[in-house]
Amino acid sequence: MDAFAFSDALAMSQPSVSVLRPSVLKTPLVVACPHAGRDYSPAFLKQTRLDLAALRRCEDAYVDEIFHATPQFGAPLLQAHFPRVYCDVNRAAWELDPGMFSGRLPLESMTRTAKVRAGLGMIPRVAMAGKSIYRERLTVDEAYARIENCWRPYHENLQALIKEAMASFGCCVVLDVHSMPRLSRYQSPDIVLGDRHGTSCAPEIMSFIQSFLQNEGFSVTRNNPYAGGYVTEAYGKPAGNVHVIQMEIARSLYMDEASLTLHEDFWAFQLKMNGFIALLAQAVAR
């Protein structure tokens, strides 16, 4: 699978999207990592009023590292390298806040969704704690460029991986992996599984995943407070044998949230996730 490079005007240090592929495709499982990108271009950093540490707190930090071994189990791993605050591929392409732009957005733009109102459109307006990201308004050309160089390549790769799994196995299971801050001091789950309240994935797959994770000692909830975003809604079609699960992992399980560094539990947690992917890959291939 070819990666897609940025244009010269928005050049970053690596391709915007990559796919780590197994030597032999053995399973209809696809693991997708949309929000762990940490390639911040100098041009973007000049646009923002926030420092790099504040921007990085919006990342699903190191989730790509947790699932890096996915190809060893016969499944591909899709990774976005650009940061979530630059382009959020878990939103519709034109899900944008018109107040962020100096020109007029296309008529098909989705400007009144709940995410846009919260400042969390495809190009987010705010970072953690509601802090404004940009010094001044962006041009509409900037939105077009981010769609063409980031959003579109990610989704074209995801669509191609789903198509490949369908052709090889007659089904596809997409595990859309994310991380989350601890939601509260008490009774905060380790992992939240989202299937759009039963509409994006067959219940037996969800039950299998939840049971395995709970047997590993993790506290797990479903659809509360995260039921899934654009990816689960757009691609999860159980009646058509495409199943999408959003998986949110508490960052404190593997990293220090204040310093944005991995802590001593990372390797043990990664090992458990390797066992999880190995078993899930085998289960959905039957």
Secondary structure, 3 states (H helix, E strand, C coil): CCCECCCHHHCCCCCCEEEECCCCCCCCEEEEECCCCCCCCHHHHHHECCCHHHHHCCCCCCHHHHCCCHHHHCCCEEEECCCCCCCCCCCCCCCCCHHHECCCCCCCCCCCCHHHHCCCCCCCCECHHHCECECCCECHHHHHHHHHHHHHHHHHHHHHHHHHHHHHHCCEEEEEEEEECCCCCCCCCCEEEECCCCCCCCHHHHHHHHHHHHHCCCCEEECCCCCCCHHHHHHCEHHHCEEEEEEEEEHHHCEECCCCEECCCHHHHHHHHHHHHHHHHHHHCC
